[in-house]
């Protein structure tokens, strides 16, 4: 059965199809093994999430109907088990589909070769989180560096060398400068990087914030929670400048974050400590906001009832 005979929905599922001619040629030369799923381990520090989302359900349905059309790529470990390089979503979908094994294309690869193939195959996904791309770019650039390629991971968010970073970016549709900016995101503390993934901190401010010492990043996170706001690019640059001068304190961060942005409407700010007794310490900003709004709606409804009763 060829992909021409498959439904359009299946043809759009990239991980179920052979991505490159090179991979197709290698498959013709190498043996494919049907391997028990419980013998397959994930790639160490795999930067891409495997989500049980709508796309995963689509892959599961396709596997139930057609099987795994494109073998995953793996290499054999010293203990006889297999390390998955490309195909983490296919493995998860196979589990959800009730399969006990899946086809593996087993190759002899160095650590660097395995890391490069893993990153390249996953960077073709339609939806990639900033944190996933950041760690993948860093992992691939470090692998290429060990192979002798020129690279500079941390000196500047704007690349000053051509070559490796540019080639990595070109393959994924990003410029070499963008590659370096994404790599900078790996310097963020996890809670701030998660806010970038959630779209609560924009990409360019996040890059500048990555230059702040970890202590200042934690203070910024606390200020964002207190003031219910996120930094603009200008505010991030200002904090970076204070940090470079050694003058960035918690008070300075709060002062900068309280500045009204040019396109920002006036907001009502409630200090978190003044309402802390009404909420759990781990309640999110969204939960607190929704609760306050509901409480005000009930209060207004009660006041209207009292007015009508008079």
KOLTOR-288845 format. One record per residue (C-alpha): x, y, z. Coordinates in steps of 0.5 Angstrom, whole numbers, padded with zeros to 4 digits, always signed. Example, Ala and Ser with C-alpha at 12.3 -4.5 7.8 and 13.67 -1.06 7.14 Angstrom:
// residues 2
+0025-0009+0016+0027-0002+0014
END
This chain:
// residues 310
+0000+0000+0000+0003+0007-0002+0001+0014+0001-0003+0015-0005-0008+0010-0003-0008+0013+0004-0013+0018+0007-0011+0026+0006-0011+0026+0014-0006+0020+0015-0002+0023+0009-0001+0029+0013+0001+0025+0020+0009+0027+0019+0011+0022+0024+0008+0016+0020+0011+0017+0014+0018+0017+0011+0021+0024+0012+0027+0024+0007+0030+0020+0001+0036+0019+0005+0032+0015+0010+0028+0011+0005+0035+0009+0002+0038+0007+0009+0031+0003+0010+0033-0001+0003+0040-0003+0006+0038-0004+0013+0034-0010+0017+0028-0008+0020+0026-0011+0027+0019-0012+0030+0021-0010+0037+0017-0011+0044+0015-0004+0046+0018-0006+0053+0025-0007+0050+0025+0000+0047+0028+0006+0052+0027+0013+0050+0033+0018+0048+0036+0021+0054+0034+0028+0056+0029+0028+0050+0027+0035+0049+0021+0034+0046+0014+0032+0049+0010+0027+0048+0003+0029+0049-0004+0025+0049-0007+0031+0045-0012+0031+0039-0006+0029+0034-0004+0023+0038-0011+0021+0037-0010+0022+0030-0004+0017+0030-0007+0012+0034-0013+0011+0029-0008+0011+0023-0004+0006+0027-0010+0002+0029-0012+0002+0021-0006+0001+0018-0001-0001+0023+0006+0003+0023+0008+0005+0016+0015+0008+0018+0019+0004+0022+0022+0008+0028+0030+0009+0028+0034+0006+0034+0040+0004+0036+0042-0002+0041+0045-0001+0048+0050-0005+0051+0045-0009+0056+0041-0011+0049+0035-0006+0050+0034-0001+0045+0035+0007+0045+0029+0010+0041+0032+0016+0037+0026+0018+0032+0019+0015+0033+0017+0017+0041+0010+0019+0039+0010+0013+0034+0012+0008+0040+0006+0012+0045+0001+0011+0040+0003+0004+0039+0002+0003+0046-0005+0007+0046-0007+0003+0040-0006-0004+0044+0000-0006+0040+0006-0010+0044+0011-0009+0039+0013-0004+0033+0018-0004+0027+0025-0001+0029+0030+0000+0024+0037-0001+0028+0043+0003+0026+0050+0003+0029+0051+0011+0031+0055+0015+0035+0052+0019+0041+0053+0025+0036+0050+0022+0030+0044+0020+0034+0043+0027+0037+0043+0030+0031+0038+0025+0028+0033+0025+0034+0033+0033+0033+0032+0033+0026+0027+0028+0026+0023+0032+0031+0024+0039+0029+0020+0037+0023+0013+0037+0027+0008+0042+0026+0007+0044+0033+0014+0045+0037+0014+0049+0044+0019+0054+0044+0023+0050+0050+0023+0044+0045+0026+0048+0040+0031+0051+0045+0034+0045+0048+0034+0041+0041+0038+0047+0038+0043+0047+0043+0043+0039+0043+0044+0039+0036+0050+0045+0036+0053+0041+0042+0053+0035+0038+0056+0038+0032+0061+0042+0036+0064+0035+0038+0064+0033+0031+0069+0039+0030+0064+0044+0027+0065+0051+0029+0060+0054+0034+0059+0059+0040+0053+0057+0044+0053+0063+0049+0057+0069+0047+0051+0073+0044+0044+0072+0042+0046+0075+0035+0051+0070+0032+0058+0073+0029+0060+0066+0026+0057+0063+0019+0057+0056+0018+0054+0051+0023+0048+0055+0027+0046+0058+0020+0046+0051+0017+0042+0048+0023+0037+0054+0022+0036+0054+0015+0034+0046+0015+0028+0048+0020+0026+0055+0017+0030+0060+0022+0036+0064+0021+0042+0063+0025+0041+0069+0030+0034+0066+0031+0038+0059+0033+0042+0063+0038+0036+0066+0041+0033+0060+0042+0039+0057+0045+0039+0063+0050+0032+0061+0053+0035+0054+0056+0039+0059+0061+0032+0061+0064+0029+0058+0070+0024+0052+0069+0018+0056+0071+0020+0062+0067+0021+0058+0061+0014+0055+0062+0011+0062+0061+0014+0062+0055+0011+0056+0052+0005+0058+0055+0005+0065+0051+0005+0069+0058+0012+0072+0056+0014+0074+0049+0020+0071+0045+0024+0077+0045+0023+0079+0052+0025+0072+0054+0031+0072+0051+0034+0078+0054+0031+0076+0061+0036+0069+0060+0042+0074+0061+0039+0075+0069+0042+0071+0074+0038+0066+0077+0037+0070+0083+0034+0076+0079+0030+0071+0075+0026+0068+0081+0025+0075+0084+0022+0077+0077+0018+0071+0077+0015+0073+0084+0014+0080+0082+0010+0078+0076+0006+0074+0080+0005+0080+0085+0003+0085+0080+0000+0080+0075+0004+0082+0069+0009+0080+0064+0015+0084+0062+0015+0088+0055+0022+0088+0051+0024+0095+0054+0023+0093+0061+0027+0086+0060+0032+0090+0057+0032+0095+0062+0033+0090+0067+0039+0087+0063+0042+0093+0064+0041+0094+0071+0044+0087+0072+0050+0088+0068+0052+0094+0072+0051+0090+0078+0045+0094+0081+0039+0089+0080+0035+0088+0086+0028+0086+0088+0026+0093+0089+0029+0095+0082+0025+0089+0079+0018+0091+0082+0019+0098+0080+0021+0096+0073+0015+0092+0072+0010+0097+0075+0012+0102+0070+0006+0102+0065+0007+0100+0058+0005+0105+0052+0000+0101+0050-0003+0098+0057-0009+0101+0060-0009+0102+0067-0010+0096+0071-0013+0095+0078-0007+0092+0082-0009+0088+0089-0003+0086+0093-0003+0078+0093-0001+0078+0101-0008+0082+0102-0012+0076+0099-0007+0071+0101-0012+0068+0107-0017+0067+0102-0013+0062+0097-0008+0056+0097-0001+0058+0096-0001+0054+0090-0007+0057+0087-0005+0060+0080-0007+0067+0078-0012+0065+0073-0016+0061+0079-0015+0067+0083-0018+0072+0078-0024+0068+0076-0025+0067+0084-0025+0074+0085-0029+0076+0079-0035+0071+0081-0035+0074+0088-0036+0081+0086-0041+0078+0081-0045+0075+0087-0044+0081+0091-0047+0086+0086-0053+0081+0085-0054+0081+0093-0053+0089+0093-0059+0089+0087-0063+0084+0091-0063+0089+0097-0064+0095+0093-0070+0092+0090-0073+0090+0097-0073+0097+0100
END
